[in-house]
Amino acid sequence: MYRRRRIVVGCVLAVLVVIGVYVPVSLFAPVPAAVAVVPDAGAVSSAATALAAPGAGTSAIGMPADPAVPGSTPVTLGASGSTDSVPIASITKTITALVVLDAKPLPDGTSGPDLTMTDADAGYLADTIAAGGSWASVYPGQVLTERQVLEIMLLESANNYSVTLTTWAFGSVDAYLAAATAWLAAHDLSGTAVVDTSGLDPGSRSTSADLLTIASLVMADPTLAAIVGTATDVLPQLGEIQNTNKVLGQAGIVGIKTGTTDEAGFCLLFASSFAVGDRTVTLVGVVLGAPSDDSLYASVLALLQSAQSGFQSVTVVTAGDVVGTYTTEWGDSADVVATESVQATVWSQSDVTRTTSLDTIGSGASGAVVGSADYSLSGITLDPATYSVPLALASDLPGPDAAWRLTHPVR
């Protein structure tokens, strides 16, 4: 009897231990973390662009330097031919204009001081004609503004007006050349040299890389950008003047400067503005040493249009894309999805890579943010090259029920 009572008491105590210790411990002990699986991201890549390089001479095309960013340089999309310094003919006049405006700036929308033409200016005309350079008429007593003289020099490509302008601004051509040399050095244009105001002398030279910077500076100046984009203008005594750039307005071309000499061949420094999606993109470029006028313009248009076609929209990630999965030991699972969509505009081939960071969790509610995915774009992009996108659970990830907890005490 006594022994039977001890057995009963022992059983009761065992049940009490189970109820008082095992059950609470099992029910409230930490549960194992869900296992996160993140598959490799599928390849995302835009198509490579083949630029239509000219068959002869030298070329380069790129996105201009950002004038709002100190030290910014052009982004070259492609180049062909020599990288050496070569004669640039009347493209030299863009340097003349930039150096003069550095010394005698024109506030946007103004025409600047008046210049009265003299017998000296008539002499510059005679000298230009004798040297076989391009020219425009000048009349002693004629009054032109600084802007109008810039227009004649750049649109008509009048060599004599480049001498008029620099002599007025600096007192002499020699003083101008000294200022131009200092200006080139200040802008890190080591491949460029000027020995005259017009480019008729083949000693006025530059590289295709430097010319992209010079084009950027021209287009960043409101006065010059407006002038080089003008097809025609009417000036006192001269009447209508016409831009020598025959492809102005084609393929979005808004400038910049032609140039032709025996040594330089047929040349064009150009800029184009065009729509890419909901934004306007500007490209700058140059073709030097073309064998003819027709081949020059054909080469410019082919190069430019091939570059324009290289801008593409890339879907980096779409909201709802499954990035990974959590799976629990008790048999539940939930997908992890991107919470945002990202698209980027790139030029030519750009590869998208992804790195993922997921939190350690055992359970969670649908929509709970559980990590992030960082995306990087290679190559040339108009948008940021990196993005961080929050990741969330696509559905509830329940914790274990009581039955699982009680049957899995060790975990």
DAGIPE-V401971 format. One record per helix or strand of 3 or more residues. SS is the DSSP state (2 for helix, 1 for strand). FROM is the first residue (numbers start at 1). TO is the last residue. Records with the same first field share a line. If there is no record, write none. Layout:
SS->FROM-TO + FROM-TO
This chain:
2->2-28 + 89-103 + 119-131 + 146-155 + 159-170 + 173-186 + 208-220 + 222-228 + 250-252 + 293-308 + 402-407
1->35-37 + 58-63 + 75-80 + 114-116 + 143-145 + 232-235 + 239-242 + 253-261 + 265-276 + 279-290 + 311-317 + 322-327 + 333-338 + 342-347 + 351-358 + 369-377 + 386-393
